[in-house]
Structure formats: structure tokens, C-alpha cells
Amino acid sequence: MRLLITGGAGFIGSAVVRQAVHAGHDVLNVDKLTYASNLENVASVASSASYRFAQADIRDGAQMLELTSGFRPDAIMHLAAESHVDRSIDGPAEFIQTNVMGTFALLEAARAYVASGAAPGAFRFHHVSTDEVFGSLGATGAFSETSPYQPNSPYSASKAGSDMLARAWRETYQLPVITSNCSNNYGPFQFPEKLIPVVIMKARAGAPIPVYGEGLNVRDWLYVDDHADALLTIVQRGQPGESYIVGGRSESTNIELVTRLCDLLDERFPDAHKDGHASLITHVADRPGHDERYAVDCSKIERELGWVPSVALGDGLERTIDWYLSNDVWIQNLKNRGIKVERLGLNTQNVKTTS
């Protein structure tokens, strides 16, 4: 297939790009190159004849149409998004602009591409989203494709809005849209603002490891390469008009996950801290609107498309730790770009507006 992938220099997007190129697909990677994007993430396929890159903002509808019409993809895989909940609390405007207005511009470009007659008959628009749009669960139950939307953060609200746009463009304009919603991703190349890379880097530096509240919030963890495989399965075999939940079947409380990471680091560096890396765990004030529990029922994609997660949480955590420990250059290059990793999501008095 010819795949136009937005956000292909980001964490999940780059995993999709790498897998797609290795599988023989032609890929156009469209990325604005924001703070969390990094072309080093796709360096392993950058020299391939099947890969090309365009630096562009998905909010620029004219440029999106130009790229789409020029590349003539069989499918658009839309992954570009602002994704960090903490950042959305401190500055929601950018999330609305990118996730809502950017999705609108891309949907309109896709609609014009189809209307022009240039799109292949089997063209589809794959909109990639998150389980956070469904809100928070109690101690039991799991989100499914029919769960009601109840977003609780500016980030999840912006993604819910983009999901609704994708649905409306399908129903109103018959754009062949497929939607997928995933659980928490982890793995190599994740920008170090999310929980797992933060724990690894803080622990190795001997710095306090921050854990929100008591650390009892529950998440389902999905290894990023499993997710990339699921997305490529969906774009090739999924049915337009359908949505698919993608999960790792690996629930864990945050404190259990952090402790597990510390234990794995103890195995690798037994003499680093006499009381073990877990002694660095520091409970800090919770962030506003912190959802209690996410869990997903991914039986539909397993049943209808034959996809199942292949990487167990323990194996995935080991792979992730070993990747970060072996890629000091990647981390140092982030520091050289002046990117600072800091705790966000507490400055609720800081109101940012756009003109």
C-alpha cells in the first residue's frame, strides 16, 4: 500500500513507519517536528526507496491536500496529535488547535482527494485515537467500541472531538473512515515525559521518582510495536465505518509498574543504591482530573481481524529498559536540543489563550 502517515516522527507514528517500510509499503511521513518528534526515530528506514518525509503542519489544509494529491495514497493513517495529559492541563489551546482543527483540515483534504477522483476505490482514512476518550472506570469492567464518551482532561476532550469529526465525515460525506482507540503505549523512542521513560531516567540518575498520589491508578499497557502491528492490520483489513479497540491485556497500577521497573534496574545495577532503586520513589500531589482506571476489551479486533498482542508486560518492560540503557546518544541529543523534561499539570492558574 501507499500510506500517508501523519505524526510519523513521533513515538507511535515512527513505530508504524518503521514496520510499514520493512513490510514493503510505500510511506510518506508527514510531521511538523514538534518537541516530541524526532527524525532519529525513523533513521533506520530513512534511506529506503520506499520512504519519504515532508515537514508540514496538519492544520494547513492546502498543504495537506497538496501532499495527498501528489502522493496519491491508498490510505491516510492519522496519528499526529498533542498527547501529554499534563501539558494539556497547563496549555489546552495547542491541543484544541492540533487535535481538533488539525483533524478537521486533514479530513477535508481527504474528502477533496476522494471527490477529485484521484483516490483509489479502496481508499480509507484511519483515525488513531485513545481509550482516554471514554473517561474513567471503577474497579471492574472494560471499555469497548460502544462505550460512551466521557473525557475528563483537555487532552482526552480534544481527542474525543477529533473522533466525533471523523465519525461525522463518515456519516455525512461517506468518507471511508476507520477509527481505533488504544490503551497506554510504551517502548523504545518514547519521549521522556511519560511514566516509564521518566522512571528509567530518574532512577539511573539517582533522582526522586515522582508517583502521582498513592499510585493506585490502573492502566492497560500496550507495547508500541504490538500497537503498530495492530494499526497496519486495521488499515489493510479493517472495515470502513467500524472502530477497533487495541489493548495489551496487561493491567497494572502505577505503583506496581514503577516498583517492577525498579526491580529490573536493581537486577542490572545491583550496586547502584544500597536500598534499591525503589527507595527513590516519591509520592507527589496528584494531577487534576486523574482518571482512576482504564481497561479495554480488545476482543473485536482479535475476533474479526486476527490480531492479538504478542509482547507480555514483563518482556516489554525489559526490552524498554534495555533500549534506553543502550541509547544514551538518543537521550543526549534531546538534551542538546534544549528540551527539558519537567513535571507539568499543576499550574491550573496559568490560563493561556490564542488570538
N, C-alpha and C positions, 0 to 999 in steps of 0.2 A: 504494500500500500504506500501511497504518498501521504505522509502525515504532517500537518502543520501543528506544532506543539507550542502552546504559549507557556511561558514560565519555565522553559527547558533548561535554564541555568540555575534554577533553584534546587531545593533538596529533592522533592518528589519528582519534579519535572526532569531533572538530569538523570535520575534512575530510569525513567521512561525512555528518554532519548538514548541512553546507552544500550538498553535492551532492544529498542526498536532498530537501531543501526546494526547491532550484532545479529538480529533476526533477519536482516536483509531488506528492511523497509527504507524508503527514501524519506528523509526528515528535514523539515525546515524548522529550526529552533527560533522562536520569536520571544525575546526577553528584553525588558527595559534596563536590566542590570542595576537593580536597586541594591541596598546594603546587603541583603541576604542572598543575592545572586552572585554566581562566581563561575566564570568560564573554565576555571581549573576543574570544575566538576564534570565537564564533558571532554576534557583533554584527550582521553583515551580513544575517542572516536572523531576528534576534530579533523584529522587528516583523511577521513574516509570520503570517497567519492559520493557516498550516499547521504552525506551530512552537509548542511549549510546553515549559516546563522544570520539573523537580522536583528539589530538592536532597534527596538521600537516599543512605543507605549500603546497598550491595548485600548486606551481611551481615545486614541487618534483614529477615528472611523475611516477617514480617507486612506490613511496608510494601511490599515488592516485590509481594506478592500483591494488596495494595490498589491499587497503581498499575497493575498488569497488568489486573486485573479492571475497573478504572474506565476505562482507555484502550481495552481490547479490541484489542490489536494483531494484525495479520496475521503479524508476525514479531518476535522479540526478537533484536537484534544486540548481543551481549555483548562489549564492548571494555574495560570498566572493569578496571583492573589496576595494581598497582605494577610498574614496568617497568625500573628502572635497576639494572643488574647491580652496580655499585659500592655502591649503597645496600643491596642485598640482602646483600652481604658484611658490612657493618657492622651491619646490623639485620635479620636474616632473619624475625623474628617477624611483622612487619607484612605481609610478602609471603605468608606462610602464611595469615594471617588473611583478607586481602583476596582473594588469588588462588585459594586452595583453599576456605576456608569461605564466602567471598562467592559463588563459583560454585555451591557446594552449595545455598546459600539461594535463589539465582536459579533453579536447576534445579527445586527443589522448588516454588517459586512457579509456574513454567511448568507443571509436572506437575499442580498443583491447578487451574490455569486450564483446562487441557485436560479434566481429569476433570469439571469443573463443567458442561461442555457449552457454555460461553460462547465458546470459541476457534473460529475458522473452520476448516473442514475442511482447508484447505491451510496451516494454521499451521506455522511452523518456528522452531527455536531455532538461531541461527547463533553458534557459539562461535569467537571470533577468538583465534588463538594465534601462536606464533613458531617460527622454524626452530631456535632455540637448544635446544629440547627434544631434538633429535637428537644433540647433542654436537658433536664436532669432527671435521673431515675432514682427510685428508692432502693431498698436492699435487694429487691427481686425484679425480674422482668428484663426485657431486652428490646432495643429499638428494631423496627422492621421498616420495610419500604412504605408501609401505610401509617406509620406513627405520625401524630400531629406535630406541627412545628411550634416550638416554644422556646425561641432563642433567648438567652439571658445575658449576653455580653454584646458590646458593639461589634466585635468580630463575627460572632455567630449570627447576629441580626443582618449584617451585611451579606453573609453567605446565604442566609435564608432568602433575602431579597433577590440575590442573583439566581437562586434556584427557581423562584417564582417567575422571574423573567424568562428563564429557559422554558419553563412549562407553558407560559403564555404564548411564546413564539411558536411552540409546537402546536398548540391548540388553535391559535388564530391564523398563523401563516403556514401551517403544515410543514414547518422546518423539521427535518428528521433528527430530533434531539433525543439523546440518551443521557441519563443522569446517574452518577454514582456518588455514594456517601461513605466515607471511610472512617475507621477509628484512628486512634493515635499512632502516628508513624514514628519509627526510629531506625537508626542505622548510620552507615557512613555518609559523610558530606553534609550532615545536618548542621545548620548554623548554630553556634554555641550560645543560644538564648533559651533553648528548650531544655526540659528537665534532664534528660540523660546525658547530653554532652556537657551541660553545666556541672553535673555531679562529677563526671570524669575529670574535667579540667580543674575544678575546685579541689578535689581530693588529691590530685597529683601535685598541686601547688601547696598543699598543706593548709588551705584556707577553709573557713567555715562553709559547710554545705547547707544552703538555705532550703528548708522544707516548710511549705505553707501550712499554717495551723498545726493540727496533730498529724497531718499526713495521711488521713484516712480516706481521702477522695480516691475513688476507684476508676481506673481506665482500662480499656481493652487495647493491647499493644500489638501493632502490625508491623512486621519487618518491611522496610521500604522496597526491597527487591520483590517480595511477595506482592506488594501493592502494585508495583509497576507491571508485573506479570498479569495481575487481575485486570488492570486498565487496558492492556493490549488485547486481552481476551475479550473484554467488553466491546472495544471499538471494532473488533473484527467479527464477533459473533453475537453481540447483544442486539436486541430488537429496538428500533426507534419507537419512542413512546413509553419505553419501560425505564424503571430505575432499579439499581442494584446496590445493596449494602455489602461493603467489603470490610472484613474484620480478621483479626488474627487468632481468635478464640483463646486469648491469653489475658485474663483479667488479673489485676494486681492493685493493691493500694499503693499510694505513692511512697509511703514509708517502707513497705515491704520491698518495693522496687529499688529504692535508694540503698537500703541495707544489703540487698542482693548484689548491687554494683560494688559496694564497699567490700563485701566478702571476696568478690572476684579480684578486686585490686589487691586485697591482702594476699591472695594466692600468688600474684605476680610480683608484689613488692612486700614480702613479709617483714622486712626491717624498716619500712618507711615510717611507721608510727607504732610506738610500743603498745598503745591501747587499740590499735587497728584504725582503719580509715573511718569506721562508723563513729568514732569518738569526735569526728569533725561535724557531725550532723547538728544543725542548729535550727530549732523551730522558730519561725518568724511569723509576724502577723499575716493572716490570710488576706487574699486579694478580694475585692468586692465582687459579689455575684458568682462566687466559685461553685460551679456545678458539683453536686455530691458524687454522682456515679454515671458513667457511660458504659453501656454494654450493647452489643449488636448481635442480631440474628442474621448470619450470612448464608442461611440455607438455600435461599433462592438462587444465588449465583452458583453455589455448589451443585444444586439440583439441575438447573437449566443450562448452565454453561460448562459444567465440569471442572470449575476452578476450586481448589482448596488451598489454604495456607500450608506452606511446606517447612517453614522455619519456626521451631518452638522457641519460646521466650528465652529459656536458658542459653540455647545455642546462639540466638540472635544477639543477646547481651554480650556474650563472649566475643563474637565477631566484631561488634561495635566497639568494645573497649580496645581490642587489638588493632582495629583500624586507626583509632585516634592516637594510640600509643606509637603507631608506625608512621604517622603523617604529621610530624612536627612542622614540616615546611608549609603544609597547607594552613595550619593554625597560625604560624608566624606571618604568613602572607596576609592573613586577615588583620593581624595587629599592625602590619606595615601600612595597610590602607587606612589606618586611623580609626578602625571600627572598635568601639568599646562595648563590652557586654556588661550591662548593669541591670539591677532589679528594677522593674517597672510595674505599673499598675496600681500604685498607691497614691499618685498625685491627682486625686479626684477633684481638687480645686482648680487645676490648671485647665482652663477652657480655651480650646483652640478653634478658630474659625477660619473660613476661607472666603475670599472675596468673589 
